[in-house]
Amino acid sequence: MSDHDRKQFLWMIFLIGLVMLALAVMANATTLARLQFDELAAQANAIARVRCLDAMSHWKSGEIWTRTDFLVVETKKGTLPQIVEVEMPGGIVGHLHARVEEVPSFAPGEAAYLFLWATPEGTYRILGWSQGAFRIRKDSATGLENVTQDSASAPLFDPITRQFRHGGIRNLPVPVFELKLKRALEK
């Protein structure tokens, strides 16, 4: 085998390996189905206004997960304990950092409305990941609280127009959000 043939062979093996790696990554990718607000409200086991108390990452079945404890300020649907544990994939353990796209993370003190579903272990997950997390922020100028859905910044592909667009709730005053939620829960 000539030097030129050997180089071509090695390049061919490299490219095959690269294609196999890309296929393996695509096989493990997660696609979230877009949920409308009414669907989120209907499918959630519980909906609550919460304040983050603490977030701790840990190993679970060979993967990094983060358990976040929230103080339940007000329950809008279902029954929740005063402190609810929400466990989601991803986090930081030691020098290892695992990030899962569209999985929300919280810092102590943050306020949000969460749409939750219960696990058999007694913890909760956020329904639709970023779709079920609505951050509450106070406007420093007016003092009014607004709600923004975590998924509002994620582009959505519209197969009809073949374009990406943004959706979700952005800067909605809390009273308007609560009215929207009340109407969704009455359906």
C-alpha positions as CSV (number, residue, x, y, z in Angstrom):
1,M,0.0,0.0,0.0
2,S,1.4,3.3,-1.0
3,D,1.7,6.3,1.3
4,H,-1.0,8.1,-0.7
5,D,-3.4,5.1,-0.4
6,R,-2.7,4.8,3.3
7,K,-3.6,8.5,3.8
8,Q,-6.8,8.0,1.8
9,F,-7.7,5.0,3.8
10,L,-7.2,6.8,7.1
11,W,-9.3,9.7,6.0
12,M,-12.0,7.3,5.0
13,I,-12.0,5.7,8.4
14,F,-12.0,9.1,10.1
15,L,-15.0,10.3,8.0
16,I,-16.9,7.0,8.8
17,G,-16.2,7.5,12.5
18,L,-17.4,11.1,12.3
19,V,-20.6,10.0,10.6
20,M,-21.2,7.3,13.2
21,L,-20.6,9.8,16.0
22,A,-23.1,12.2,14.5
23,L,-25.7,9.5,14.1
24,A,-25.2,8.4,17.8
25,V,-25.7,12.0,18.9
26,M,-28.8,12.4,16.8
27,A,-30.2,9.1,18.2
28,N,-29.9,10.5,21.7
29,A,-31.4,13.9,20.9
30,T,-34.7,15.0,22.6
31,T,-37.5,16.7,20.8
32,L,-40.1,18.4,22.8
33,A,-43.7,18.7,21.5
34,R,-45.0,22.3,21.7
35,L,-47.7,22.6,24.3
36,Q,-50.3,25.3,24.2
37,F,-51.0,27.1,27.5
38,D,-54.4,25.3,27.9
39,E,-52.7,22.0,27.3
40,L,-50.1,22.7,29.9
41,A,-52.8,23.6,32.4
42,A,-54.8,20.5,31.7
43,Q,-51.9,18.1,31.8
44,A,-50.2,19.4,34.9
45,N,-50.8,17.5,38.2
46,A,-50.1,20.7,40.0
47,I,-49.6,24.4,39.3
48,A,-48.1,26.8,41.8
49,R,-46.4,30.1,42.4
50,V,-43.1,29.2,44.0
51,R,-39.9,30.7,45.3
52,C,-36.6,28.8,44.9
53,L,-34.9,27.9,48.2
54,D,-32.0,25.7,47.0
55,A,-30.7,23.7,44.1
56,M,-28.3,20.7,44.5
57,S,-26.9,18.5,41.7
58,H,-26.2,14.8,42.2
59,W,-25.5,11.6,40.4
60,K,-28.6,9.4,39.5
61,S,-28.2,6.2,37.4
62,G,-25.0,7.5,35.9
63,E,-26.3,10.9,35.0
64,I,-26.2,14.3,36.6
65,W,-29.6,15.6,37.9
66,T,-30.5,18.7,39.9
67,R,-33.0,18.7,42.7
68,T,-34.4,22.1,43.4
69,D,-36.5,22.9,46.5
70,F,-39.2,25.5,46.2
71,L,-41.3,27.2,48.8
72,V,-45.0,27.0,47.6
73,V,-46.3,30.5,47.9
74,E,-49.7,29.7,46.3
75,T,-51.2,26.5,44.8
76,K,-53.4,27.1,41.7
77,K,-54.1,23.4,40.9
78,G,-53.6,20.1,42.8
79,T,-52.2,19.6,46.3
80,L,-48.6,20.3,47.1
81,P,-46.5,20.2,50.3
82,Q,-45.2,23.5,51.6
83,I,-41.8,22.7,50.1
84,V,-41.9,20.9,46.8
85,E,-38.9,19.0,45.3
86,V,-38.4,19.3,41.6
87,E,-35.9,17.1,39.9
88,M,-34.6,17.7,36.4
89,P,-31.7,16.4,34.3
90,G,-28.5,18.3,34.1
91,G,-26.4,20.3,36.6
92,I,-22.9,20.5,38.0
93,V,-21.1,17.9,40.1
94,G,-17.5,18.6,40.9
95,H,-15.8,19.7,37.7
96,L,-18.4,18.0,35.5
97,H,-21.2,20.1,33.9
98,A,-24.2,18.5,32.2
99,R,-26.6,20.8,30.4
100,V,-29.8,19.6,28.8
101,E,-31.3,22.0,26.3
102,E,-34.6,23.6,27.4
103,V,-34.3,22.3,31.0
104,P,-34.8,25.3,33.3
105,S,-32.5,25.9,36.2
106,F,-33.2,28.1,39.2
107,A,-31.2,30.1,41.7
108,P,-32.2,30.7,45.3
109,G,-34.7,33.6,45.6
110,E,-36.1,33.3,42.1
111,A,-39.9,33.4,41.8
112,A,-41.9,31.5,39.2
113,Y,-45.1,29.8,38.3
114,L,-44.5,26.1,37.7
115,F,-46.6,23.6,35.9
116,L,-45.7,20.3,37.5
117,W,-46.2,16.5,37.0
118,A,-45.6,14.0,39.8
119,T,-43.1,11.1,39.6
120,P,-43.7,7.7,41.3
121,E,-40.7,8.6,43.6
122,G,-42.6,11.5,45.1
123,T,-40.7,14.3,43.4
124,Y,-41.9,16.5,40.6
125,R,-40.8,17.5,37.1
126,I,-41.6,20.6,35.2
127,L,-44.1,19.7,32.5
128,G,-42.7,20.5,29.1
129,W,-39.4,21.6,30.6
130,S,-39.0,25.3,29.7
131,Q,-42.6,25.5,28.5
132,G,-43.9,24.8,32.1
133,A,-41.7,27.4,33.8
134,F,-42.9,31.0,34.0
135,R,-40.5,33.5,35.7
136,I,-41.8,36.3,37.8
137,R,-39.9,39.5,37.6
138,K,-40.6,42.9,39.3
139,D,-40.4,46.0,37.1
140,S,-38.0,48.3,38.9
141,A,-39.7,51.4,37.5
142,T,-43.3,50.5,38.3
143,G,-43.0,47.8,41.0
144,L,-45.4,45.6,39.1
145,E,-44.7,41.9,38.6
146,N,-44.6,40.4,35.1
147,V,-44.5,36.8,33.9
148,T,-42.3,35.4,31.1
149,Q,-42.4,31.8,29.9
150,D,-38.9,30.3,29.8
151,S,-39.6,28.9,26.3
152,A,-40.6,32.3,24.9
153,S,-37.1,32.9,23.6
154,A,-36.8,29.5,21.9
155,P,-37.5,29.7,18.1
156,L,-40.3,27.5,16.8
157,F,-40.4,26.1,13.3
158,D,-43.7,26.6,11.6
159,P,-44.0,23.9,8.9
160,I,-46.8,25.8,7.1
161,T,-44.8,29.0,6.6
162,R,-41.4,27.1,6.7
163,Q,-40.0,29.8,9.0
164,F,-38.9,30.1,12.6
165,R,-40.9,32.2,14.9
166,H,-41.0,33.0,18.6
167,G,-44.0,32.1,20.8
168,G,-44.9,31.9,24.5
169,I,-45.8,34.4,27.1
170,R,-43.6,37.5,27.6
171,N,-43.9,40.3,30.2
172,L,-47.5,39.5,31.0
173,P,-48.7,41.3,34.2
174,V,-49.3,38.8,37.0
175,P,-53.0,39.6,37.3
176,V,-53.5,39.0,33.6
177,F,-51.5,35.7,33.8
178,E,-53.6,34.5,36.7
179,L,-56.8,35.3,34.8
180,K,-55.5,33.4,31.8
181,L,-54.7,30.5,34.1
182,K,-58.1,30.6,35.8
183,R,-59.8,30.4,32.4
184,A,-57.6,27.6,31.3
185,L,-58.4,25.6,34.4
186,E,-62.1,26.1,34.0
187,K,-62.1,24.4,30.5
